[in-house]
Every structure is written in C-alpha cells, then in structure tokens.
C-alpha cells in the first residue's frame, strides 16, 4: 500500500510539472502596444493650425487646412 501512495505522489508531481510546462511563459519583456505611426504634421500658413500631411492642401506660400484659407492667403500674396 505504500507504493500506491508513492505512485499518487509521483502522479501529483508530474501533474503539477505538466501544468507548469504547459503554462505559457511569462512575458519578461512585454512588447509595447502598437503605437500609431508618427504622422508628419504641417502648419496651415493662414491660421497656423496643425494638420496631418495627408490633409494639407499645398498652395502658394505653404500648405493650408482648407481651400478657403488657401484662397485668402494667395489673395493676400497678390497672386
Ligand atoms: Zn487654416
């Protein structure tokens, strides 16, 4: 009967070891969360508002946030 107890103990040990092994490793150095790509910010030459390069409207004397600002800026330039 002693062997049965030993067997149970061994089974328990292997069971615990198996659990530990199957558990995913603790991430020692967690990857930083994906950050949004830093977008180039441009400044509207008329009002100074910062806007992503994809939304900037190129014009005379710089980029603009809207066609209205581009028009007024270009008008001021005397173009
Ligand atoms: Zn503007």
PDB file of the backbone (N, CA, C, O) and the ligand in Angstrom, with CONECT records:
HET     ZN  A 101       1
ATOM      1  N   UNK A   1       0.819  -1.217   0.000  1.00  0.00           N
ATOM      2  CA  UNK A   1       0.000   0.000   0.000  1.00  0.00           C
ATOM      3  C   UNK A   1       0.850   1.263   0.000  1.00  0.00           C
ATOM      4  O   UNK A   1       0.390   2.321  -0.427  1.00  0.00           O
ATOM      5  N   UNK A   2       2.068   1.158   0.470  1.00  0.00           N
ATOM      6  CA  UNK A   2       2.970   2.290   0.471  1.00  0.00           C
ATOM      7  C   UNK A   2       3.253   2.758  -0.958  1.00  0.00           C
ATOM      8  O   UNK A   2       3.360   3.951  -1.243  1.00  0.00           O
ATOM      9  N   UNK A   3       3.372   1.749  -1.852  1.00  0.00           N
ATOM     10  CA  UNK A   3       3.706   2.069  -3.239  1.00  0.00           C
ATOM     11  C   UNK A   3       2.590   2.876  -3.900  1.00  0.00           C
ATOM     12  O   UNK A   3       2.831   3.739  -4.744  1.00  0.00           O
ATOM     13  N   UNK A   4       1.369   2.564  -3.488  1.00  0.00           N
ATOM     14  CA  UNK A   4       0.229   3.273  -4.068  1.00  0.00           C
ATOM     15  C   UNK A   4       0.321   4.750  -3.723  1.00  0.00           C
ATOM     16  O   UNK A   4       0.103   5.616  -4.571  1.00  0.00           O
ATOM     17  N   UNK A   5       0.649   5.024  -2.461  1.00  0.00           N
ATOM     18  CA  UNK A   5       0.778   6.412  -2.022  1.00  0.00           C
ATOM     19  C   UNK A   5       1.902   7.104  -2.793  1.00  0.00           C
ATOM     20  O   UNK A   5       1.776   8.251  -3.220  1.00  0.00           O
ATOM     21  N   UNK A   6       3.006   6.369  -2.957  1.00  0.00           N
ATOM     22  CA  UNK A   6       4.147   6.916  -3.699  1.00  0.00           C
ATOM     23  C   UNK A   6       3.749   7.213  -5.141  1.00  0.00           C
ATOM     24  O   UNK A   6       4.119   8.234  -5.722  1.00  0.00           O
ATOM     25  N   UNK A   7       2.978   6.276  -5.694  1.00  0.00           N
ATOM     26  CA  UNK A   7       2.536   6.448  -7.077  1.00  0.00           C
ATOM     27  C   UNK A   7       1.661   7.689  -7.208  1.00  0.00           C
ATOM     28  O   UNK A   7       1.794   8.464  -8.154  1.00  0.00           O
ATOM     29  N   UNK A   8       0.769   7.860  -6.243  1.00  0.00           N
ATOM     30  CA  UNK A   8      -0.125   9.021  -6.272  1.00  0.00           C
ATOM     31  C   UNK A   8       0.687  10.297  -6.153  1.00  0.00           C
ATOM     32  O   UNK A   8       0.426  11.276  -6.851  1.00  0.00           O
ATOM     33  N   UNK A   9       1.672  10.282  -5.264  1.00  0.00           N
ATOM     34  CA  UNK A   9       2.524  11.453  -5.084  1.00  0.00           C
ATOM     35  C   UNK A   9       3.263  11.784  -6.369  1.00  0.00           C
ATOM     36  O   UNK A   9       3.337  12.937  -6.793  1.00  0.00           O
ATOM     37  N   UNK A  10       3.815  10.720  -6.984  1.00  0.00           N
ATOM     38  CA  UNK A  10       4.542  10.917  -8.233  1.00  0.00           C
ATOM     39  C   UNK A  10       3.619  11.475  -9.310  1.00  0.00           C
ATOM     40  O   UNK A  10       3.978  12.387 -10.056  1.00  0.00           O
ATOM     41  N   UNK A  11       2.427  10.904  -9.367  1.00  0.00           N
ATOM     42  CA  UNK A  11       1.461  11.375 -10.355  1.00  0.00           C
ATOM     43  C   UNK A  11       1.148  12.842 -10.114  1.00  0.00           C
ATOM     44  O   UNK A  11       1.035  13.635 -11.049  1.00  0.00           O
ATOM     45  N   UNK A  12       1.011  13.184  -8.843  1.00  0.00           N
ATOM     46  CA  UNK A  12       0.712  14.577  -8.491  1.00  0.00           C
ATOM     47  C   UNK A  12       1.859  15.486  -8.934  1.00  0.00           C
ATOM     48  O   UNK A  12       1.638  16.555  -9.504  1.00  0.00           O
ATOM     49  N   UNK A  13       3.087  15.040  -8.660  1.00  0.00           N
ATOM     50  CA  UNK A  13       4.263  15.842  -9.038  1.00  0.00           C
ATOM     51  C   UNK A  13       4.303  16.034 -10.548  1.00  0.00           C
ATOM     52  O   UNK A  13       4.513  17.142 -11.041  1.00  0.00           O
ATOM     53  N   UNK A  14       4.099  14.936 -11.277  1.00  0.00           N
ATOM     54  CA  UNK A  14       4.144  15.055 -12.735  1.00  0.00           C
ATOM     55  C   UNK A  14       3.008  15.928 -13.253  1.00  0.00           C
ATOM     56  O   UNK A  14       3.150  16.654 -14.237  1.00  0.00           O
ATOM     57  N   UNK A  15       1.869  15.832 -12.555  1.00  0.00           N
ATOM     58  CA  UNK A  15       0.724  16.634 -12.960  1.00  0.00           C
ATOM     59  C   UNK A  15       1.045  18.114 -12.806  1.00  0.00           C
ATOM     60  O   UNK A  15       0.773  18.920 -13.695  1.00  0.00           O
ATOM     61  N   UNK A  16       1.636  18.458 -11.647  1.00  0.00           N
ATOM     62  CA  UNK A  16       1.980  19.863 -11.395  1.00  0.00           C
ATOM     63  C   UNK A  16       3.039  20.332 -12.383  1.00  0.00           C
ATOM     64  O   UNK A  16       2.958  21.434 -12.926  1.00  0.00           O
ATOM     65  N   UNK A  17       4.046  19.464 -12.609  1.00  0.00           N
ATOM     66  CA  UNK A  17       5.104  19.827 -13.559  1.00  0.00           C
ATOM     67  C   UNK A  17       4.519  20.046 -14.951  1.00  0.00           C
ATOM     68  O   UNK A  17       4.893  20.973 -15.669  1.00  0.00           O
ATOM     69  N   UNK A  18       3.591  19.162 -15.305  1.00  0.00           N
ATOM     70  CA  UNK A  18       2.958  19.292 -16.621  1.00  0.00           C
ATOM     71  C   UNK A  18       2.195  20.589 -16.735  1.00  0.00           C
ATOM     72  O   UNK A  18       2.210  21.238 -17.781  1.00  0.00           O
ATOM     73  N   UNK A  19       1.524  20.970 -15.659  1.00  0.00           N
ATOM     74  CA  UNK A  19       0.789  22.230 -15.669  1.00  0.00           C
ATOM     75  C   UNK A  19       1.735  23.400 -15.873  1.00  0.00           C
ATOM     76  O   UNK A  19       1.488  24.314 -16.659  1.00  0.00           O
ATOM     77  N   UNK A  20       2.839  23.326 -15.121  1.00  0.00           N
ATOM     78  CA  UNK A  20       3.803  24.430 -15.231  1.00  0.00           C
ATOM     79  C   UNK A  20       4.365  24.523 -16.638  1.00  0.00           C
ATOM     80  O   UNK A  20       4.578  25.608 -17.180  1.00  0.00           O
ATOM     81  N   UNK A  21       4.602  23.329 -17.219  1.00  0.00           N
ATOM     82  CA  UNK A  21       5.223  23.323 -18.538  1.00  0.00           C
ATOM     83  C   UNK A  21       4.255  23.843 -19.600  1.00  0.00           C
ATOM     84  O   UNK A  21       4.639  24.547 -20.534  1.00  0.00           O
ATOM     85  N   UNK A  22       2.974  23.467 -19.421  1.00  0.00           N
ATOM     86  CA  UNK A  22       2.013  23.855 -20.446  1.00  0.00           C
ATOM     87  C   UNK A  22       1.627  25.328 -20.336  1.00  0.00           C
ATOM     88  O   UNK A  22       1.108  25.927 -21.278  1.00  0.00           O
ATOM     89  N   UNK A  23       1.895  25.887 -19.169  1.00  0.00           N
ATOM     90  CA  UNK A  23       1.529  27.285 -18.990  1.00  0.00           C
ATOM     91  C   UNK A  23       2.413  28.171 -19.878  1.00  0.00           C
ATOM     92  O   UNK A  23       3.625  27.963 -19.944  1.00  0.00           O
ATOM     93  N   UNK A  24       1.841  29.115 -20.530  1.00  0.00           N
ATOM     94  CA  UNK A  24       2.682  29.995 -21.361  1.00  0.00           C
ATOM     95  C   UNK A  24       3.675  30.771 -20.515  1.00  0.00           C
ATOM     96  O   UNK A  24       3.399  31.160 -19.380  1.00  0.00           O
ATOM     97  N   UNK A  25       4.816  30.976 -21.098  1.00  0.00           N
ATOM     98  CA  UNK A  25       5.867  31.671 -20.370  1.00  0.00           C
ATOM     99  C   UNK A  25       5.440  33.091 -20.048  1.00  0.00           C
ATOM    100  O   UNK A  25       4.745  33.764 -20.809  1.00  0.00           O
ATOM    101  N   UNK A  26       5.895  33.507 -18.879  1.00  0.00           N
ATOM    102  CA  UNK A  26       5.620  34.893 -18.506  1.00  0.00           C
ATOM    103  C   UNK A  26       6.406  35.820 -19.426  1.00  0.00           C
ATOM    104  O   UNK A  26       7.625  35.703 -19.549  1.00  0.00           O
ATOM    105  N   UNK A  27       5.722  36.707 -20.044  1.00  0.00           N
ATOM    106  CA  UNK A  27       6.456  37.640 -20.910  1.00  0.00           C
ATOM    107  C   UNK A  27       7.347  38.557 -20.084  1.00  0.00           C
ATOM    108  O   UNK A  27       6.875  39.458 -19.391  1.00  0.00           O
ATOM    109  N   UNK A  28       8.651  38.302 -20.178  1.00  0.00           N
ATOM    110  CA  UNK A  28       9.587  39.088 -19.360  1.00  0.00           C
ATOM    111  C   UNK A  28       9.658  40.521 -19.861  1.00  0.00           C
ATOM    112  O   UNK A  28       9.650  41.477 -19.085  1.00  0.00           O
ATOM    113  N   UNK A  29       9.728  40.638 -21.161  1.00  0.00           N
ATOM    114  CA  UNK A  29       9.744  41.989 -21.708  1.00  0.00           C
ATOM    115  C   UNK A  29       8.549  42.129 -22.642  1.00  0.00           C
ATOM    116  O   UNK A  29       8.585  41.756 -23.814  1.00  0.00           O
ATOM    117  N   UNK A  30       7.513  42.672 -22.077  1.00  0.00           N
ATOM    118  CA  UNK A  30       6.293  42.797 -22.858  1.00  0.00           C
ATOM    119  C   UNK A  30       6.495  43.763 -24.020  1.00  0.00           C
ATOM    120  O   UNK A  30       7.110  44.822 -23.895  1.00  0.00           O
ATOM    121  N   UNK A  31       5.956  43.349 -25.137  1.00  0.00           N
ATOM    122  CA  UNK A  31       6.060  44.242 -26.289  1.00  0.00           C
ATOM    123  C   UNK A  31       5.225  45.488 -26.020  1.00  0.00           C
ATOM    124  O   UNK A  31       4.110  45.403 -25.507  1.00  0.00           O
ATOM    125  N   UNK A  32       5.762  46.611 -26.361  1.00  0.00           N
ATOM    126  CA  UNK A  32       4.962  47.818 -26.173  1.00  0.00           C
ATOM    127  C   UNK A  32       3.763  47.797 -27.106  1.00  0.00           C
ATOM    128  O   UNK A  32       3.841  47.269 -28.215  1.00  0.00           O
ATOM    129  N   UNK A  33       2.676  48.360 -26.665  1.00  0.00           N
ATOM    130  CA  UNK A  33       1.480  48.364 -27.515  1.00  0.00           C
ATOM    131  C   UNK A  33       1.769  49.089 -28.829  1.00  0.00           C
ATOM    132  O   UNK A  33       2.520  50.064 -28.867  1.00  0.00           O
ATOM    133  N   UNK A  34       1.166  48.600 -29.883  1.00  0.00           N
ATOM    134  CA  UNK A  34       1.430  49.241 -31.180  1.00  0.00           C
ATOM    135  C   UNK A  34       1.010  50.700 -31.166  1.00  0.00           C
ATOM    136  O   UNK A  34      -0.140  51.044 -30.893  1.00  0.00           O
ATOM    137  N   UNK A  35       1.957  51.519 -31.462  1.00  0.00           N
ATOM    138  CA  UNK A  35       1.667  52.957 -31.475  1.00  0.00           C
ATOM    139  C   UNK A  35       1.400  53.392 -32.901  1.00  0.00           C
ATOM    140  O   UNK A  35       1.939  52.841 -33.861  1.00  0.00           O
ATOM    141  N   UNK A  36       0.569  54.376 -33.003  1.00  0.00           N
ATOM    142  CA  UNK A  36       0.255  54.904 -34.328  1.00  0.00           C
ATOM    143  C   UNK A  36       1.500  55.521 -34.944  1.00  0.00           C
ATOM    144  O   UNK A  36       2.296  56.180 -34.276  1.00  0.00           O
ATOM    145  N   UNK A  37       1.636  55.288 -36.210  1.00  0.00           N
ATOM    146  CA  UNK A  37       2.773  55.844 -36.907  1.00  0.00           C
ATOM    147  C   UNK A  37       2.788  57.353 -36.735  1.00  0.00           C
ATOM    148  O   UNK A  37       1.785  58.027 -36.970  1.00  0.00           O
ATOM    149  N   UNK A  38       3.937  57.877 -36.323  1.00  0.00           N
ATOM    150  CA  UNK A  38       4.012  59.328 -36.190  1.00  0.00           C
ATOM    151  C   UNK A  38       3.818  59.986 -37.540  1.00  0.00           C
ATOM    152  O   UNK A  38       4.563  59.743 -38.489  1.00  0.00           O
ATOM    153  N   UNK A  39       2.823  60.806 -37.599  1.00  0.00           N
ATOM    154  CA  UNK A  39       2.493  61.430 -38.862  1.00  0.00           C
ATOM    155  C   UNK A  39       3.107  62.821 -38.916  1.00  0.00           C
ATOM    156  O   UNK A  39       3.108  63.567 -37.937  1.00  0.00           O
ATOM    157  N   UNK A  40       3.610  63.133 -40.056  1.00  0.00           N
ATOM    158  CA  UNK A  40       4.185  64.459 -40.224  1.00  0.00           C
ATOM    159  C   UNK A  40       3.068  65.499 -40.142  1.00  0.00           C
ATOM    160  O   UNK A  40       2.067  65.430 -40.855  1.00  0.00           O
ATOM    161  N   UNK A  41       3.276  66.460 -39.250  1.00  0.00           N
ATOM    162  CA  UNK A  41       2.278  67.499 -39.093  1.00  0.00           C
ATOM    163  C   UNK A  41       2.761  68.763 -39.796  1.00  0.00           C
ATOM    164  O   UNK A  41       3.908  69.185 -39.651  1.00  0.00           O
ATOM    165  N   UNK A  42       1.870  69.333 -40.540  1.00  0.00           N
ATOM    166  CA  UNK A  42       2.182  70.586 -41.215  1.00  0.00           C
ATOM    167  C   UNK A  42       1.328  71.687 -40.595  1.00  0.00           C
ATOM    168  O   UNK A  42       0.358  71.425 -39.883  1.00  0.00           O
ATOM    169  N   UNK A  43       1.708  72.890 -40.880  1.00  0.00           N
ATOM    170  CA  UNK A  43       1.014  74.028 -40.288  1.00  0.00           C
ATOM    171  C   UNK A  43       0.367  74.837 -41.401  1.00  0.00           C
ATOM    172  O   UNK A  43       0.993  75.163 -42.410  1.00  0.00           O
ATOM    173  N   UNK A  44      -0.879  75.145 -41.188  1.00  0.00           N
ATOM    174  CA  UNK A  44      -1.590  75.967 -42.157  1.00  0.00           C
ATOM    175  C   UNK A  44      -0.947  77.351 -42.164  1.00  0.00           C
ATOM    176  O   UNK A  44      -0.792  77.985 -41.120  1.00  0.00           O
ATOM    177  N   UNK A  45      -0.578  77.806 -43.357  1.00  0.00           N
ATOM    178  CA  UNK A  45       0.101  79.101 -43.465  1.00  0.00           C
ATOM    179  C   UNK A  45      -0.857  80.247 -43.142  1.00  0.00           C
ATOM    180  O   UNK A  45      -0.418  81.370 -42.896  1.00  0.00           O
ATOM    181  N   UNK A  46      -2.140  79.976 -43.142  1.00  0.00           N
ATOM    182  CA  UNK A  46      -3.100  81.047 -42.905  1.00  0.00           C
ATOM    183  C   UNK A  46      -3.470  81.156 -41.426  1.00  0.00           C
ATOM    184  O   UNK A  46      -3.373  82.232 -40.836  1.00  0.00           O
ATOM    185  N   UNK A  47      -3.888  80.053 -40.839  1.00  0.00           N
ATOM    186  CA  UNK A  47      -4.367  80.124 -39.463  1.00  0.00           C
ATOM    187  C   UNK A  47      -3.407  79.462 -38.477  1.00  0.00           C
ATOM    188  O   UNK A  47      -3.581  79.605 -37.267  1.00  0.00           O
ATOM    189  N   UNK A  48      -2.403  78.745 -38.967  1.00  0.00           N
ATOM    190  CA  UNK A  48      -1.425  78.137 -38.073  1.00  0.00           C
ATOM    191  C   UNK A  48      -1.868  76.828 -37.473  1.00  0.00           C
ATOM    192  O   UNK A  48      -1.181  76.280 -36.611  1.00  0.00           O
ATOM    193  N   UNK A  49      -2.992  76.319 -37.907  1.00  0.00           N
ATOM    194  CA  UNK A  49      -3.482  75.056 -37.363  1.00  0.00           C
ATOM    195  C   UNK A  49      -2.602  73.915 -37.858  1.00  0.00           C
ATOM    196  O   UNK A  49      -2.194  73.884 -39.019  1.00  0.00           O
ATOM    197  N   UNK A  50      -2.320  72.984 -36.962  1.00  0.00           N
ATOM    198  CA  UNK A  50      -1.538  71.823 -37.350  1.00  0.00           C
ATOM    199  C   UNK A  50      -2.451  70.789 -37.965  1.00  0.00           C
ATOM    200  O   UNK A  50      -3.533  70.503 -37.452  1.00  0.00           O
ATOM    201  N   UNK A  51      -1.999  70.236 -39.068  1.00  0.00           N
ATOM    202  CA  UNK A  51      -2.803  69.225 -39.730  1.00  0.00           C
ATOM    203  C   UNK A  51      -1.893  68.160 -40.311  1.00  0.00           C
ATOM    204  O   UNK A  51      -0.781  68.457 -40.748  1.00  0.00           O
ATOM    205  N   UNK A  52      -2.363  66.921 -40.318  1.00  0.00           N
ATOM    206  CA  UNK A  52      -1.545  65.844 -40.887  1.00  0.00           C
ATOM    207  C   UNK A  52      -1.260  66.101 -42.354  1.00  0.00           C
ATOM    208  O   UNK A  52      -2.045  66.714 -43.078  1.00  0.00           O
ATOM    209  N   UNK A  53      -0.098  65.603 -42.759  1.00  0.00           N
ATOM    210  CA  UNK A  53       0.376  65.898 -44.114  1.00  0.00           C
ATOM    211  C   UNK A  53      -0.624  65.400 -45.166  1.00  0.00           C
ATOM    212  O   UNK A  53      -0.709  65.949 -46.265  1.00  0.00           O
ATOM    213  N   UNK A  54      -1.370  64.366 -44.815  1.00  0.00           N
ATOM    214  CA  UNK A  54      -2.332  63.833 -45.769  1.00  0.00           C
ATOM    215  C   UNK A  54      -3.514  64.747 -46.001  1.00  0.00           C
ATOM    216  O   UNK A  54      -4.196  64.644 -47.021  1.00  0.00           O
ATOM    217  N   UNK A  55      -3.765  65.654 -45.044  1.00  0.00           N
ATOM    218  CA  UNK A  55      -4.916  66.541 -45.181  1.00  0.00           C
ATOM    219  C   UNK A  55      -4.521  67.944 -45.610  1.00  0.00           C
ATOM    220  O   UNK A  55      -5.372  68.806 -45.832  1.00  0.00           O
ATOM    221  N   UNK A  56      -3.210  68.159 -45.722  1.00  0.00           N
ATOM    222  CA  UNK A  56      -2.751  69.500 -46.062  1.00  0.00           C
ATOM    223  C   UNK A  56      -2.995  69.789 -47.536  1.00  0.00           C
ATOM    224  O   UNK A  56      -2.812  68.926 -48.395  1.00  0.00           O
ATOM    225  N   UNK A  57      -3.410  71.010 -47.805  1.00  0.00           N
ATOM    226  CA  UNK A  57      -3.616  71.443 -49.186  1.00  0.00           C
ATOM    227  C   UNK A  57      -2.441  72.325 -49.583  1.00  0.00           C
ATOM    228  O   UNK A  57      -2.279  73.429 -49.064  1.00  0.00           O
ATOM    229  N   UNK A  58      -1.637  71.839 -50.492  1.00  0.00           N
ATOM    230  CA  UNK A  58      -0.497  72.656 -50.899  1.00  0.00           C
ATOM    231  C   UNK A  58      -0.954  73.856 -51.720  1.00  0.00           C
ATOM    232  O   UNK A  58      -1.889  73.769 -52.516  1.00  0.00           O
ATOM    233  N   UNK A  59      -0.285  74.957 -51.508  1.00  0.00           N
ATOM    234  CA  UNK A  59      -0.618  76.164 -52.258  1.00  0.00           C
ATOM    235  C   UNK A  59       0.563  77.090 -52.277  1.00  0.00           C
ATOM    236  O   UNK A  59       1.663  76.735 -51.853  1.00  0.00           O
ATOM    237  N   UNK A  60       0.328  78.270 -52.767  1.00  0.00           N
ATOM    238  CA  UNK A  60       1.406  79.255 -52.803  1.00  0.00           C
ATOM    239  C   UNK A  60       1.727  79.699 -51.382  1.00  0.00           C
ATOM    240  O   UNK A  60       0.837  80.092 -50.627  1.00  0.00           O
ATOM    241  N   UNK A  61       2.978  79.635 -51.035  1.00  0.00           N
ATOM    242  CA  UNK A  61       3.410  80.121 -49.730  1.00  0.00           C
ATOM    243  C   UNK A  61       3.221  79.141 -48.605  1.00  0.00           C
ATOM    244  O   UNK A  61       3.364  79.508 -47.439  1.00  0.00           O
ATOM    245  N   UNK A  62       2.907  77.918 -48.916  1.00  0.00           N
ATOM    246  CA  UNK A  62       2.812  76.922 -47.858  1.00  0.00           C
ATOM    247  C   UNK A  62       1.670  75.967 -48.079  1.00  0.00           C
ATOM    248  O   UNK A  62       1.162  75.816 -49.190  1.00  0.00           O
ATOM    249  N   UNK A  63       1.274  75.320 -46.992  1.00  0.00           N
ATOM    250  CA  UNK A  63       0.147  74.393 -47.066  1.00  0.00           C
ATOM    251  C   UNK A  63      -0.984  74.956 -46.228  1.00  0.00           C
ATOM    252  O   UNK A  63      -0.766  75.785 -45.344  1.00  0.00           O
ATOM    253  N   UNK A  64      -2.172  74.508 -46.508  1.00  0.00           N
ATOM    254  CA  UNK A  64      -3.353  75.087 -45.878  1.00  0.00           C
ATOM    255  C   UNK A  64      -4.305  74.001 -45.410  1.00  0.00           C
ATOM    256  O   UNK A  64      -4.278  72.866 -45.886  1.00  0.00           O
ATOM    257  N   UNK A  65      -5.140  74.385 -44.470  1.00  0.00           N
ATOM    258  CA  UNK A  65      -6.084  73.430 -43.901  1.00  0.00           C
ATOM    259  C   UNK A  65      -7.341  73.337 -44.747  1.00  0.00           C
ATOM    260  O   UNK A  65      -8.065  72.344 -44.685  1.00  0.00           O
ATOM    261  N   UNK A  66      -7.598  74.360 -45.529  1.00  0.00           N
ATOM    262  CA  UNK A  66      -8.806  74.356 -46.344  1.00  0.00           C
ATOM    263  C   UNK A  66      -8.588  75.227 -47.568  1.00  0.00           C
ATOM    264  O   UNK A  66      -7.689  76.067 -47.611  1.00  0.00           O
ATOM    265  N   UNK A  67      -9.419  75.007 -48.539  1.00  0.00           N
ATOM    266  CA  UNK A  67      -9.299  75.816 -49.764  1.00  0.00           C
ATOM    267  C   UNK A  67      -9.585  77.274 -49.463  1.00  0.00           C
ATOM    268  O   UNK A  67      -9.017  78.159 -50.103  1.00  0.00           O
ATOM    269  N   UNK A  68     -10.461  77.539 -48.495  1.00  0.00           N
ATOM    270  CA  UNK A  68     -10.785  78.921 -48.142  1.00  0.00           C
ATOM    271  C   UNK A  68      -9.541  79.643 -47.648  1.00  0.00           C
ATOM    272  O   UNK A  68      -9.277  80.781 -48.035  1.00  0.00           O
ATOM    273  N   UNK A  69      -8.774  78.969 -46.786  1.00  0.00           N
ATOM    274  CA  UNK A  69      -7.559  79.599 -46.273  1.00  0.00           C
ATOM    275  C   UNK A  69      -6.510  79.731 -47.370  1.00  0.00           C
ATOM    276  O   UNK A  69      -5.750  80.699 -47.405  1.00  0.00           O
ATOM    277  N   UNK A  70      -6.480  78.771 -48.242  1.00  0.00           N
ATOM    278  CA  UNK A  70      -5.525  78.857 -49.346  1.00  0.00           C
ATOM    279  C   UNK A  70      -5.885  80.046 -50.241  1.00  0.00           C
ATOM    280  O   UNK A  70      -5.019  80.816 -50.657  1.00  0.00           O
ATOM    281  N   UNK A  71      -7.162  80.173 -50.519  1.00  0.00           N
ATOM    282  CA  UNK A  71      -7.599  81.275 -51.375  1.00  0.00           C
ATOM    283  C   UNK A  71      -7.290  82.617 -50.736  1.00  0.00           C
ATOM    284  O   UNK A  71      -6.753  83.511 -51.389  1.00  0.00           O
ATOM    285  N   UNK A  72      -7.625  82.761 -49.469  1.00  0.00           N
ATOM    286  CA  UNK A  72      -7.406  84.050 -48.830  1.00  0.00           C
ATOM    287  C   UNK A  72      -5.921  84.362 -48.714  1.00  0.00           C
ATOM    288  O   UNK A  72      -5.510  85.515 -48.849  1.00  0.00           O
ATOM    289  N   UNK A  73      -5.116  83.326 -48.462  1.00  0.00           N
ATOM    290  CA  UNK A  73      -3.670  83.546 -48.342  1.00  0.00           C
ATOM    291  C   UNK A  73      -3.085  83.945 -49.695  1.00  0.00           C
ATOM    292  O   UNK A  73      -2.269  84.862 -49.789  1.00  0.00           O
ATOM    293  N   UNK A  74      -3.509  83.254 -50.721  1.00  0.00           N
ATOM    294  CA  UNK A  74      -2.984  83.559 -52.056  1.00  0.00           C
ATOM    295  C   UNK A  74      -3.472  84.937 -52.507  1.00  0.00           C
ATOM    296  O   UNK A  74      -2.763  85.647 -53.220  1.00  0.00           O
ATOM    297  N   UNK A  75      -4.659  85.306 -52.098  1.00  0.00           N
ATOM    298  CA  UNK A  75      -5.174  86.625 -52.447  1.00  0.00           C
ATOM    299  C   UNK A  75      -4.348  87.694 -51.758  1.00  0.00           C
ATOM    300  O   UNK A  75      -4.071  88.753 -52.322  1.00  0.00           O
ATOM    301  N   UNK A  76      -3.956  87.392 -50.513  1.00  0.00           N
ATOM    302  CA  UNK A  76      -3.157  88.366 -49.756  1.00  0.00           C
ATOM    303  C   UNK A  76      -1.765  88.513 -50.374  1.00  0.00           C
ATOM    304  O   UNK A  76      -1.156  89.583 -50.338  1.00  0.00           O
ATOM    305  N   UNK A  77      -1.277  87.392 -50.948  1.00  0.00           N
ATOM    306  CA  UNK A  77       0.031  87.472 -51.572  1.00  0.00           C
ATOM    307  C   UNK A  77      -0.012  88.307 -52.840  1.00  0.00           C
ATOM    308  O   UNK A  77       1.029  88.687 -53.377  1.00  0.00           O
ATOM    309  N   UNK A  78      -1.193  88.585 -53.306  1.00  0.00           N
ATOM    310  CA  UNK A  78      -1.332  89.382 -54.503  1.00  0.00           C
ATOM    311  C   UNK A  78      -1.237  88.552 -55.757  1.00  0.00           C
ATOM    312  O   UNK A  78      -1.027  89.064 -56.856  1.00  0.00           O
ATOM    313  N   UNK A  79      -1.402  87.227 -55.563  1.00  0.00           N
ATOM    314  CA  UNK A  79      -1.317  86.373 -56.737  1.00  0.00           C
ATOM    315  C   UNK A  79      -2.630  86.360 -57.418  1.00  0.00           C
ATOM    316  O   UNK A  79      -2.787  85.696 -58.443  1.00  0.00           O
TER     317      UNK A  79
HETATM  318 ZN    ZN A 101      -6.129  77.335 -41.900  1.00  0.00          ZN
END
